[in-house]
Amino acid sequence: MLKVLGSTWALLLGMMLFMLGNGMQGTLLGIRGEIEDFSTNQLAIVMSGYFVGFLFGSRLAPDMIRRVGHVRVFAALGSLISAVLILYAAVPHWAAWALMRVLIGFCFSGVYITAESWLNNAATNENRGQALSLYLIVQMFGIILAQLLLNVADPSGYVLFVIPSILVSLAFTPILLSISPAPAFESIRRMSFRELYDTSPLGCVGMFLLGGIFSAQFGMAAIWATQAGLNVRDLSIFIASIYVGGLVLQFPIGWLSDRMDRRGLIVSVSLAGALVLMVPIVTDPPFAVLLMVGAMMGGLSNPLYSLLLAYVNDYLDHSDMAAASAGLMFINGLGAISGPIITGWMMGYIGPSGFFLFMALLFGALFIYGMWRMMRNPGTPDNTGSYTTVMPTTSIYTVEAALEYNEDETS
């Protein structure tokens, strides 16, 4: 592990700083938007913009990298991110924020693709699994620490917008001054959505529904917390609990995934998610219970992403896995665009509990559809591959690296 850290520390440190900036801006906009008297629907549109940009970035950034190279794309997109983080405070209007969120989502998508292809190139077959594990931990730690940084200044001022901008600017330094050469960049083969759906209807539907759950968590949690009357300290702790749960439960659910029918685990996790989210809807729980709900919410949804990828890959040849994963990630992005908008509408109509109700309905829909698929097609694949632990924010190049690692381990 120390050897891997020694060869990739610059990239991992830079990405942690990027995740600090990204984690801060998402939560901060929800808090500041309430201070600026933006409506719930306006804030929902703002939050949705990130996922629009992220989706376009996943498609366009690879072409940019092939044309001008990793270093130029990384520096250009990172500079734009740093500038937009300052502009939020300078132009406090919801329509301007929505456009800036589209831009920043596009830029972060390109940054992830660039950095993760670098990481994949720097890792070897012997240490790829450790490198991916470190990258996952760094991502989650960055987002969790970002929530704590929200307590260092008044969200109605300018300082909290300056801090993530500085962090993103500092992220360039270890990566661009690293001696690691920029890797050759290869295209990922595309698989049509029809082929993908024919391969696994549950995988496609599940990824679409899960996109809505993720975007609601990432984009609307701070808005829910402010409407529910939480102060900045409690709000930051609640959001951090979502990501702590996502990190902790990845591994036990991954362990179960390699030892039981994956469809059964998918529907079980979905049912558990729906039931957990009913707690704050039907009761008025104390803050300690809300933290447990947040941890379970993140802990059940994050592994579902990896679980659905693994389930679809069970039906594919290894040569088709990267193409299928790229398609599933695009479907997930489509679902993510609508998540904040629908959540915002529900919160505006029934109050703060609409935040939990939206996600509970999506978990419930995935449970029902998964049960229907099990009754319609009770068979399971003859050979199942290993569970690949990845984050929803990772690019296809990290997924491809994880697939290669699992293939080497099982061959």
C-alpha positions in Angstrom: 0.0 0.0 0.0 2.9 2.4 0.9 4.5 1.7 -2.5 1.2 2.5 -4.3 0.8 5.7 -2.3 4.4 6.7 -3.1 3.8 6.5 -6.8 0.3 8.1 -6.9 0.3 10.5 -3.9 0.4 13.6 -6.2 -2.7 12.5 -8.1 -4.5 11.4 -5.0 -3.8 14.6 -3.1 -4.9 16.7 -6.1 -8.1 14.7 -6.4 -8.9 15.1 -2.7 -8.5 18.8 -3.1 -10.9 18.8 -6.1 -13.4 16.7 -4.1 -13.1 19.2 -1.2 -14.1 22.0 -3.6 -16.9 20.0 -5.2 -18.3 18.9 -1.9 -18.3 22.4 -0.5 -19.9 24.1 -3.5 -22.8 21.7 -3.7 -23.8 22.1 -0.1 -23.0 25.8 0.1 -25.3 26.7 -2.8 -28.2 25.0 -1.0 -27.6 27.1 2.1 -26.8 30.4 0.4 -29.8 29.9 -2.0 -32.1 29.9 1.0 -30.4 33.1 2.3 -30.9 34.7 -1.1 -34.6 33.8 -1.0 -34.5 31.5 -4.0 -37.6 29.3 -4.3 -37.3 25.6 -3.9 -38.0 25.1 -7.6 -35.4 27.6 -8.6 -32.8 25.9 -6.4 -33.8 22.5 -7.9 -33.1 23.8 -11.3 -29.7 25.1 -10.1 -28.8 21.7 -8.7 -30.0 19.9 -11.8 -27.6 22.0 -13.9 -24.6 20.1 -12.5 -25.9 16.8 -13.8 -26.7 18.2 -17.2 -23.1 19.5 -17.5 -21.7 16.3 -16.1 -23.5 14.2 -18.7 -22.3 16.3 -21.6 -18.8 16.3 -20.2 -18.7 12.5 -20.1 -19.3 12.5 -23.8 -17.3 15.5 -25.0 -14.3 15.6 -22.7 -12.6 12.4 -24.2 -12.6 14.1 -27.6 -11.0 17.3 -26.1 -8.3 15.2 -24.5 -7.5 13.4 -27.7 -7.2 16.8 -29.6 -5.1 18.8 -27.1 -3.8 16.4 -24.5 -4.4 15.6 -20.8 -2.4 18.5 -19.4 -4.1 21.3 -21.3 -7.6 19.9 -20.7 -6.9 19.4 -17.0 -5.5 22.9 -16.6 -8.2 24.6 -18.6 -11.1 22.8 -16.9 -9.6 23.3 -13.4 -9.2 27.0 -14.1 -12.8 27.3 -15.1 -13.9 25.5 -11.9 -11.9 27.9 -9.8 -13.4 30.9 -11.5 -17.0 29.7 -11.3 -16.7 29.0 -7.6 -15.9 32.7 -7.1 -18.6 33.9 -9.5 -21.3 32.2 -7.5 -20.9 34.9 -4.8 -20.4 37.7 -7.3 -23.6 36.9 -9.2 -26.3 35.7 -6.7 -29.1 35.0 -9.2 -30.6 31.6 -9.6 -30.6 31.6 -13.4 -26.9 32.6 -13.5 -26.2 29.9 -10.9 -28.0 27.3 -13.0 -25.8 28.2 -16.1 -22.6 28.1 -13.9 -23.7 24.7 -12.5 -23.9 23.3 -16.0 -20.4 24.6 -16.7 -18.9 23.4 -13.5 -20.5 19.9 -13.9 -19.0 19.7 -17.4 -15.6 20.7 -16.0 -15.7 18.3 -13.1 -16.6 15.4 -15.5 -13.6 16.3 -17.7 -11.3 16.5 -14.6 -12.4 13.1 -13.4 -11.9 11.5 -16.8 -8.4 13.1 -17.1 -7.2 12.2 -13.7 -8.6 8.7 -13.6 -7.0 7.8 -17.0 -3.7 9.1 -15.4 -4.3 6.8 -12.4 -5.1 3.8 -14.5 -1.9 4.4 -16.5 0.2 4.8 -13.4 -1.1 1.6 -11.8 0.2 -1.9 -12.6 -1.6 -5.2 -12.6 -0.1 -5.9 -9.2 -1.2 -2.7 -7.5 -4.3 -1.7 -9.4 -6.7 -2.9 -6.8 -4.9 -1.0 -4.0 -4.7 2.1 -6.2 -8.5 2.0 -6.9 -9.2 1.4 -3.2 -7.1 4.5 -2.2 -8.8 6.5 -4.9 -12.3 5.6 -3.5 -11.2 6.5 0.0 -9.7 9.8 -1.1 -12.9 10.7 -2.9 -15.2 10.0 0.0 -12.8 11.6 2.6 -12.7 14.8 0.5 -16.5 15.1 0.4 -16.8 14.3 4.1 -14.1 16.9 5.1 -15.8 19.4 2.8 -18.9 19.4 4.9 -16.9 20.2 8.0 -15.2 23.2 6.3 -18.6 24.8 5.9 -18.4 25.7 9.6 -15.3 28.0 9.3 -17.2 31.1 8.1 -20.6 32.7 7.6 -22.4 31.2 4.5 -23.9 34.7 3.9 -20.5 36.1 3.2 -17.8 35.6 0.6 -15.2 33.5 2.4 -16.9 30.1 1.9 -16.8 30.6 -1.8 -13.2 31.6 -1.8 -12.1 28.5 0.1 -13.2 25.9 -2.5 -11.8 28.1 -5.3 -8.4 28.1 -3.5 -8.5 24.4 -2.9 -9.2 23.7 -6.6 -6.4 26.0 -7.7 -4.0 24.2 -5.3 -5.1 20.8 -6.7 -3.2 21.6 -9.9 0.1 21.8 -8.2 0.8 18.2 -7.2 -0.7 16.8 -10.3 0.8 19.0 -13.0 4.3 19.0 -11.3 4.3 15.3 -11.0 6.9 13.4 -13.1 4.3 10.9 -14.3 3.9 11.2 -18.0 0.4 11.7 -19.5 -0.9 8.4 -20.8 -2.1 7.5 -24.3 -5.8 8.0 -24.5 -8.1 5.4 -26.0 -11.7 5.5 -27.0 -14.3 3.3 -25.2 -16.4 1.3 -27.6 -20.1 2.2 -27.5 -23.0 -0.2 -27.0 -26.4 0.8 -28.2 -29.1 1.3 -25.6 -31.2 -1.4 -27.2 -28.3 -3.9 -26.9 -27.9 -2.8 -23.3 -31.5 -3.1 -22.4 -31.8 -6.5 -24.1 -28.8 -7.7 -22.0 -30.2 -6.5 -18.7 -33.6 -4.6 -18.4 -33.1 -4.5 -14.6 -29.6 -3.0 -14.9 -30.9 -0.2 -17.2 -34.0 0.6 -15.2 -32.1 0.4 -12.0 -29.4 2.8 -13.1 -32.0 5.3 -14.3 -33.8 5.2 -10.9 -30.6 5.3 -9.0 -29.5 8.4 -10.9 -32.5 10.2 -9.4 -31.6 9.0 -5.9 -28.0 10.2 -6.2 -28.8 13.6 -7.6 -31.4 14.1 -4.8 -28.9 13.3 -2.2 -26.1 15.3 -3.7 -28.1 18.3 -4.8 -31.1 18.6 -2.5 -29.9 17.5 1.0 -28.7 21.0 2.0 -32.0 22.5 0.8 -34.0 20.0 2.8 -31.8 20.6 5.9 -32.3 24.4 5.7 -36.1 24.0 5.2 -36.1 21.6 8.2 -34.5 24.2 10.4 -31.1 22.6 10.8 -28.2 25.0 11.6 -25.0 24.9 9.5 -23.2 22.6 12.0 -26.0 20.0 12.1 -26.6 20.3 8.3 -22.9 19.6 7.6 -22.9 16.6 9.9 -26.0 15.2 8.4 -24.6 15.4 4.8 -21.3 14.0 6.0 -23.2 11.0 7.4 -24.5 10.2 4.0 -21.0 9.8 2.6 -19.7 8.0 5.7 -22.4 5.4 5.3 -21.6 5.1 1.6 -18.0 4.3 2.4 -18.6 1.9 5.3 -21.4 -0.2 3.7 -19.6 -0.6 0.3 -17.5 -3.5 1.5 -20.0 -5.7 3.4 -22.5 -5.4 0.5 -19.7 -6.1 -2.0 -18.8 -9.2 0.1 -22.4 -10.4 0.0 -22.6 -9.6 -3.7 -19.9 -12.2 -4.5 -21.7 -14.9 -2.4 -25.4 -14.7 -3.2 -27.8 -14.0 -6.1 -27.2 -10.4 -7.1 -30.8 -9.8 -8.1 -31.9 -10.9 -4.7 -29.4 -8.6 -3.1 -30.5 -5.7 -5.3 -34.2 -6.0 -4.4 -33.3 -6.5 -0.7 -31.2 -3.4 -0.6 -33.9 -1.4 -2.5 -36.6 -2.5 0.0 -34.3 -1.6 2.9 -33.7 1.8 1.4 -37.5 2.5 0.9 -38.2 1.4 4.5 -35.4 3.5 6.1 -36.6 6.6 4.2 -40.1 6.2 5.5 -38.9 6.9 9.1 -38.5 10.7 8.7 -41.7 10.8 6.6 -44.0 9.2 9.2 -42.3 10.3 12.3 -40.5 13.4 13.7 -37.2 11.8 14.6 -34.5 13.4 16.8 -31.3 14.5 15.2 -29.4 11.3 16.2 -32.0 9.2 14.3 -31.7 11.5 11.3 -28.0 10.8 11.2 -28.6 7.1 11.1 -31.2 7.6 8.3 -28.6 9.6 6.4 -25.9 7.0 6.9 -28.2 4.2 5.8 -29.5 6.2 2.8 -26.0 6.7 1.5 -24.8 3.3 2.6 -27.6 1.5 0.6 -27.6 3.7 -2.5 -23.8 3.9 -3.1 -23.2 0.1 -3.2 -26.3 -0.3 -5.5 -24.4 1.5 -8.2 -21.5 -1.0 -8.1 -24.0 -3.9 -7.6 -25.9 -3.0 -10.8 -22.7 -2.7 -12.8 -21.6 -6.1 -11.5 -25.0 -7.7 -12.3 -25.0 -6.5 -15.9 -21.4 -7.6 -16.4 -22.4 -11.1 -15.3 -24.2 -11.5 -18.6 -21.4 -10.1 -20.8 -18.1 -11.1 -22.2 -15.2 -9.2 -20.7 -14.6 -7.4 -24.1 -18.1 -5.9 -23.8 -18.0 -4.8 -20.2 -16.5 -1.3 -20.6 -18.9 -0.5 -23.4 -21.8 -1.6 -21.3 -20.6 0.3 -18.2 -20.3 3.5 -20.3 -23.9 3.1 -21.4 -25.1 2.4 -17.9 -23.3 5.5 -16.6 -25.0 7.6 -19.3 -28.4 6.2 -18.3 -27.6 7.0 -14.7 -26.8 10.6 -15.8 -30.1 10.9 -17.5 -31.9 9.9 -14.4 -29.8 12.3 -12.3 -30.9 15.4 -14.3 -34.6 15.0 -13.3 -33.9 14.1 -9.7 -33.5 17.6 -8.2 -36.3 19.0 -10.3 -38.9 16.4 -9.2 -37.6 16.5 -5.6 -37.9 20.3 -5.6 -41.5 20.1 -6.9 -42.4 17.6 -4.2 -40.8 19.6 -1.5 -42.6 22.7 -2.7 -45.9 20.8 -2.7 -45.8 18.7 0.5 -42.9 20.3 2.4 -39.4 19.1 3.4 -40.5 15.5 3.7 -40.8 15.4 -0.1 -37.0 15.0 -0.1 -37.2 11.6 1.6 -40.5 10.6 -0.1 -39.0 11.0 -3.6 -36.1 8.7 -2.8 -38.3 6.2 -1.0 -40.5 6.0 -4.1 -37.5 5.4 -6.4 -36.2 2.7 -4.0 -39.6 1.2 -3.9 -39.9 1.2 -7.7 -36.6 -0.5 -8.1 -37.7 -3.2 -5.5 -41.0 -3.8 -7.4 -39.4 -3.9 -10.8 -36.6 -6.2 -9.5 -39.2 -8.6 -8.1 -41.1 -8.6 -11.4 -38.0 -9.4 -13.3 -37.2 -12.3 -10.9 -40.7 -13.7 -11.5 -40.5 -13.2 -15.2 -37.0 -14.6 -15.6 -36.0 -16.8 -12.6 -32.7 -17.9 -14.1 -29.3 -16.6 -13.0 -26.1 -16.4 -15.0 -23.8 -19.5 -14.8 -20.7 -17.5 -14.0 -20.6 -14.3 -12.0 -17.7 -11.9 -11.9 -16.4 -10.0 -8.9 -18.1 -6.9 -7.4 -16.3 -3.7 -8.6 -16.4 -0.9 -6.0 -16.8 2.4 -7.7 -18.3 5.8 -7.0 -21.1 7.3 -9.0 -18.8 10.3 -9.7 -16.1 8.1 -11.2 -15.6 8.0 -15.0 -15.7 5.0 -17.3 -11.9 4.8 -17.1 -11.9 3.9 -13.5 -14.6 1.4 -14.1 -12.5 -0.1 -16.9 -9.5 -0.3 -14.6 -11.5 -2.0 -11.9 -12.8 -4.5 -14.5 -9.3 -5.3 -15.7 -8.2 -5.8 -12.1 -11.0 -8.2 -11.4 -10.4 -10.1 -14.6 -6.7 -10.5 -13.6 -7.6 -11.7 -10.2 -10.1 -14.3 -11.3 -8.0 -15.6 -14.3 
